[in-house]
Every structure is written in C-alpha cells, then in structure tokens.
C-alpha cells in the first residue's frame, strides 16, 4: 500500500541555512516516527509559501544518509489570503503496511496550527 506522510514547519526568515535546517529537522522526525527506509519511498513533494525564495528546501533531503536516489520536487503553494506565511510543507509517499491511523504526521513551529486535530 502506498501511504502519504505529511509534515510542515515554519521559518522566521527567507535564509538558505534556516530553511535547510528546519526541513532537515522535520524530515528526520518524520522518518523516525514512521520508521521510513528510503528504498520504500516513492516520492517526496516539498512546497513553500511565496515569500520563501532563497533555496530549494529539498536540498535538506540530500543531507540525510541513504536518501540520494529518492525522487523529490519543490513547488510553490497557492497564495491563499490569510494562509500561514514562511511555511514549508512536505508530502512523502511510501510503501508501507501501516494503516492510515498508524501514520504519524509531524508539524513544527507555527505549522502546528495547520492540523490541530492531529495533536497527541
């Protein structure tokens, strides 16, 4: 079964180092919480809000050992009025035996407001 694992985080400013660090921290927790092995991952989509333009946040994935060949793409979120600024979202697709309820979605920073229903 292919399942999606969601994650999101925010940064304070549009700086490459801050973006890469925030995304790497988020990805590592998503990987650990869901026991994800790179060879089971079909693809990773990373989106950013329009004010984040200093780097491709997908570069953070390449800092994680074993993830060199995982397909990843970056895109821009649609600019919906009132949406959370400086936000980076991740959708990771993987092959797993876990049920939907067993998947642990991860939200950091101001992004916890995106899915308050998933708080433990």
N, C-alpha and C positions, 0 to 999 in steps of 0.2 A: 504494500500500500504506500502511495506517496502522500505525505502529510506536509503541511506548512507550519513552520515555526516563526512566530512574529517577535520582533524586538524593536525598540525605539529608544532614542536618547536625545538629549539636547546639549548644545554647547552655548557658551556665553558670547563668543565672537567668531567671526569667519577667519580662522587661522589654521593653516595646514596641520601643525603639530597638535593643536587641541582637538581637531576633528578626527585625526587618525587615532589618537589616544582614546577618545571616547568610544569610537567604533570598535577598536580592538578590545577594550574592556567589555563592551556589550556582547561582542561575538564570543569571547572566551566564556562568559557566563551562560550564553545560550547553548554553547557546545557542551559545557559541563553539566548543566541542569537536564539536558536531554540525551546525554551520552551519545553524542553525534560523532561519527567517524567520517572523514572526508570522502572516502570511497562510496559512501551511501548517499552523498549529496548530489541531487540532480542539477540544482542551480541556486544562485543567490541573487536577489534583486535588492538594490540599495537605492532609496530615494532621499532627496534633500529638499528642503524648502528653498524658495527662490533667492534668499539672501546669502546662501552658502555657495560660494563660487571659487574658493581658493584651492581646492584639491578634489580628487576623486576619492571619496571615502572608502571605496572598495580596495584601495591600496592597503588598508589595515588587514585585510584577509591574507595578504601575502606575507605578513609578519608572523603568521601562525604556522608552525611546522606541520607539513603534510598537506597543506591546502593549495599548493602551487597549481594544480590542474583543475580545480573546481571552477566551473563557469560562473562568472559574476558580471553584472552590469549595473551601471548607475543611471539614474534618471531624476528628473525634477518633478516634485509634487505639483499638482494644480494649485494655483494661488487662491484658495478659498478665503473670502473675507472672514476675519476673526479666528483663523486657524493658528495653531501653535507655531511661533517662529523659531528659527535656528534649530529645527528638528530634523533628525536623521532616522529613517525607518528602514527596517530590514525584513525581508520575506525570504526565508530559507526553505527550500523544498528538498525533502529527503525520503528515502525508502526506509520504512520502519514498521515494526509490529505493534508499536504503541497505538493506543486508541486516541481519539481526539481529546478526551478528558485527561489523558496522561501527559500530553504535550505541555511543557512549561514555557509560556511566553514571558519575555523579560522586558521590563520597562525601567529606564533610569531617568534621573533628573526630572525636569518638568513633564516629560513624556508619560509619567505615571498617570497623569490626568486623562490620557487618551483611552485607557481601558480600566476604569475604577472597578468594574465588575470582576476583574481578574486578580484583584489583591487577595493575598492569602490571609 
